[in-house]
């Protein structure tokens, strides 16, 4: 069951993100995304829950795929495991799933950190890591938990 869906336009509640950008250069018929800086912790605020959660984070672009292996993700201050999902024609870019066991109902902040300082190869001189456009917070059922824990590809 979908609990929260977070977009990366001006409505985003969080800290440390670059300003929103749009795939078509404008806000009409375009996807809003924000770059996550490398070398700096950033956060997103979401709803509180005391259930097992799966958080799906979708990226338009990753400066270097190795960043996904060193990225750290916390929910409510606790380190979380995540996995990279296989690419799919229905999904733009890449998606990771973060498993949050029995989230504390008083904690609702997702924190991302890429410890490396990476600069993109184009004329943009900002230290960039990932361009995120969508986060979905889903109440995990027993099958979701089993699939997450027993399938490969888990980073922590």
C-alpha positions as CSV (number, residue, x, y, z in Angstrom):
1,X,0.0,0.0,0.0
2,X,1.4,3.4,-1.0
3,X,1.8,5.6,2.0
4,X,3.6,8.6,0.5
5,X,4.8,9.8,-2.9
6,X,7.4,12.6,-3.0
7,X,8.1,14.7,-6.1
8,X,11.2,16.9,-6.6
9,X,9.6,20.2,-7.6
10,X,9.3,23.2,-5.3
11,X,7.0,21.1,-2.9
12,X,9.9,18.9,-1.7
13,X,10.5,19.1,2.0
14,X,14.1,18.3,2.7
15,X,17.6,19.7,3.0
16,X,20.8,19.9,0.9
17,X,19.3,19.3,-2.5
18,X,20.1,21.5,-5.5
19,X,17.2,23.6,-6.9
20,X,14.7,21.7,-9.1
21,X,15.4,21.2,-12.8
22,X,13.0,19.9,-15.5
23,X,13.5,17.4,-18.2
24,X,12.0,19.6,-20.9
25,X,13.5,22.8,-19.5
26,X,10.1,24.0,-18.2
27,X,7.4,22.9,-15.8
28,X,4.7,22.0,-18.4
29,X,4.7,18.3,-19.4
30,X,8.1,17.8,-17.8
31,X,9.5,15.7,-14.9
32,X,11.0,17.7,-12.0
33,X,14.2,16.3,-10.6
34,X,16.9,17.5,-8.2
35,X,20.6,16.7,-8.1
36,X,22.0,15.2,-4.9
37,X,25.4,16.6,-4.2
38,X,28.3,14.3,-3.6
39,X,30.3,14.6,-0.4
40,X,27.3,16.0,1.6
41,X,24.4,14.4,3.5
42,X,21.0,15.4,2.2
43,X,17.5,14.5,3.5
44,X,13.8,14.1,2.6
45,X,11.0,14.4,5.0
46,X,8.2,11.8,4.7
47,X,5.2,10.5,6.7
48,X,5.8,8.6,9.9
49,X,5.0,4.9,10.3
50,X,5.5,2.0,12.7
51,X,5.3,-0.6,9.8
52,X,7.9,-2.3,7.7
53,X,8.5,0.0,4.8
54,X,10.0,-0.3,1.3
55,X,11.1,3.1,-0.1
56,X,11.6,3.2,-3.9
57,X,13.9,6.0,-5.1
58,X,14.0,6.7,-8.8
59,X,16.9,8.5,-10.5
60,X,17.1,10.1,-14.0
61,X,20.9,10.0,-13.9
62,X,23.9,8.8,-11.9
63,X,27.2,10.6,-12.4
64,X,29.1,7.3,-11.8
65,X,27.5,3.9,-11.2
66,X,30.1,3.2,-8.5
67,X,28.4,5.8,-6.3
68,X,25.5,3.4,-5.8
69,X,27.9,0.9,-4.0
70,X,29.2,3.5,-1.6
71,X,26.0,5.5,-0.9
72,X,24.7,5.4,2.6
73,X,21.0,5.7,3.4
74,X,19.4,6.2,6.8
75,X,15.8,6.4,7.9
76,X,15.2,8.1,11.2
77,X,18.9,7.9,12.0
78,X,19.2,4.1,11.4
79,X,21.4,2.7,8.6
80,X,19.3,0.9,5.9
81,X,20.1,-1.7,3.3
82,X,19.1,-1.1,-0.3
83,X,19.2,-2.8,-3.6
84,X,19.4,-1.7,-7.2
85,X,16.4,-2.9,-9.2
86,X,16.9,-4.3,-12.7
87,X,16.3,-1.7,-15.4
88,X,12.8,-1.7,-16.9
89,X,11.4,-0.1,-20.0
90,X,8.5,1.4,-17.9
91,X,11.0,3.2,-15.6
92,X,13.1,6.2,-16.6
93,X,16.7,5.9,-15.3
94,X,17.4,3.5,-12.4
95,X,15.5,2.7,-9.2
96,X,16.7,1.5,-5.8
97,X,14.6,-0.1,-3.0
98,X,15.4,0.7,0.6
99,X,14.1,-1.7,3.3
100,X,13.1,0.0,6.6
101,X,12.2,-2.7,9.2
102,X,9.5,-1.6,11.6
103,X,10.1,2.1,11.2
104,X,9.8,4.3,14.3
105,X,6.5,6.2,14.0
106,X,8.2,9.3,15.4
107,X,11.1,9.3,12.8
108,X,10.4,10.3,9.3
109,X,13.6,11.6,7.7
110,X,15.4,9.7,4.9
111,X,19.1,10.7,4.7
112,X,21.3,10.0,1.7
113,X,25.1,10.4,1.7
114,X,27.7,9.7,-1.0
115,X,31.1,10.1,0.7
116,X,33.0,10.8,-2.5
117,X,33.5,14.2,-4.1
118,X,32.7,13.7,-7.8
119,X,32.4,16.5,-10.4
120,X,30.5,15.8,-13.6
121,X,32.4,15.8,-16.9
122,X,30.4,18.5,-18.5
123,X,30.5,22.3,-17.9
124,X,28.5,21.9,-14.7
125,X,31.1,22.4,-11.9
126,X,28.8,21.3,-9.0
127,X,29.8,18.1,-7.1
128,X,27.0,15.9,-8.2
129,X,26.0,12.3,-7.4
130,X,22.4,11.4,-8.5
131,X,19.5,13.2,-10.2
132,X,16.4,11.9,-8.2
133,X,12.8,12.5,-9.5
134,X,10.5,10.3,-7.5
135,X,10.3,8.6,-4.0
136,X,7.5,6.2,-3.0
137,X,7.1,5.0,0.5
138,X,5.2,1.7,0.6
139,X,4.0,-0.4,3.5
140,X,5.8,-3.7,3.1
141,X,3.9,-7.0,3.3
142,X,5.6,-10.3,4.3
143,X,6.3,-11.2,0.7
144,X,8.1,-7.8,0.2
145,X,10.2,-8.4,3.3
146,X,11.1,-12.0,2.3
147,X,11.9,-10.9,-1.3
148,X,14.1,-8.1,-0.1
149,X,16.0,-10.1,2.5
150,X,16.6,-13.2,0.4
151,X,17.3,-11.8,-3.1
152,X,20.8,-10.6,-4.0
153,X,22.1,-7.2,-4.9
154,X,21.8,-5.7,-1.4
155,X,24.1,-2.8,-0.5
156,X,24.3,-1.4,3.0
